[in-house]
Amino acid sequence: MRPAEWARDGAAVWGIAVPSRPSRLPGVRMAGFVGDTVDLVDLTVVPYPAVTLFLNLRERLLVNDVIRGSIVAGLAPRGMRVRGQDIECVQIRLSPEVAHAVLGTELSGEVVSLEDVWPTELPGQLRELNSWNDRFALVEAALGKRYEAGRLVDPEVAFAWQRMDARRGQVRVEQLADETGWSRKRLWSRFRGQLGLSPKRAAQLVRFDHAVHRLAAGESPATVAAESGYVDQSHLHHEVKAFTGVTPAAAADAQWLAVDEVAWSRPRCANG
């Protein structure tokens, strides 16, 4: 495994706050980021098995060379880059079934303005708060209202996604269909229609996420491939490149992953 110093290049760029307790809404995770540098921050976003909201609290961000305010990134946004200075934002990861209820639509690989799917005054309200705990509480309350009023995915679709997540993507669609009592065709159609990805692609995304974090931790590609459900190292290389556009070695060094152990690993006290 790599030494703890490995994460400093990424984490040193950011002041990071996380909620002091887990969200009451399963499938929701949050973190606050403040740029601790006056230099231009230029990050390649590594796909993650969640719909991601960026609630921008300062200057507008440049996302894929387009100036934006707050944004929503759907599942597996390939080639997404974020650039900016003096960045402060709340980042929210929504599991796909929660995102469906909160946003009322599926987003597969798309990056859209928050206003396009959720017209809300939330970013402005967050700017008026000085405490990260207060900000997290406000976000959680807003998400909870949207979730309760939203349309839930089919229980069978939620079950299939949760199975994929629990098994780190190492599942067969036929087995999931048997477990739900649906035909493979019905599961494929309903899953894709509600979550935006086919069951096969969703499982690949979950497997990729597990594998790329192991690569980032310093494990060898051969070991990761053998233990993560890939046919061989070449298969791993192909899939990482398909999701990120870069080689496994380049993906493992992505600054985007360097903050994960700080921002997303487990609940801890927020600043304020």
Sequence and secondary structure as in RCSB ss.txt:
>XXXX:A:sequence
MRPAEWARDGAAVWGIAVPSRPSRLPGVRMAGFVGDTVDLVDLTVVPYPAVTLFLNLRERLLVNDVIRGSIVAGL
APRGMRVRGQDIECVQIRLSPEVAHAVLGTELSGEVVSLEDVWPTELPGQLRELNSWNDRFALVEAALGKRYEAG
RLVDPEVAFAWQRMDARRGQVRVEQLADETGWSRKRLWSRFRGQLGLSPKRAAQLVRFDHAVHRLAAGESPATVA
AESGYVDQSHLHHEVKAFTGVTPAAAADAQWLAVDEVAWSRPRCANG
>XXXX:A:secstr
   GGGGHHHHTTEEEE  SS  SSTTEEEEEEEE  SS EEEE    SSEEEEEE SS EEETTEEESSEEE B
S TT EEEESS EEEEEEE HHHHHHHHSS  BS EEEHHHH   SHHHHHHT   HHHHHHHHHHHHHHHHHHS
    HHHHHHHHHHHHTTT   HHHHHHHHT  HHHHHHHHHHHHSS HHHHHHHHHHHHHHHHHHTT  HHHHH
HHTT SSHHHHHHHHHHHHSS HHHHHT HHHHTHHHHTSS      
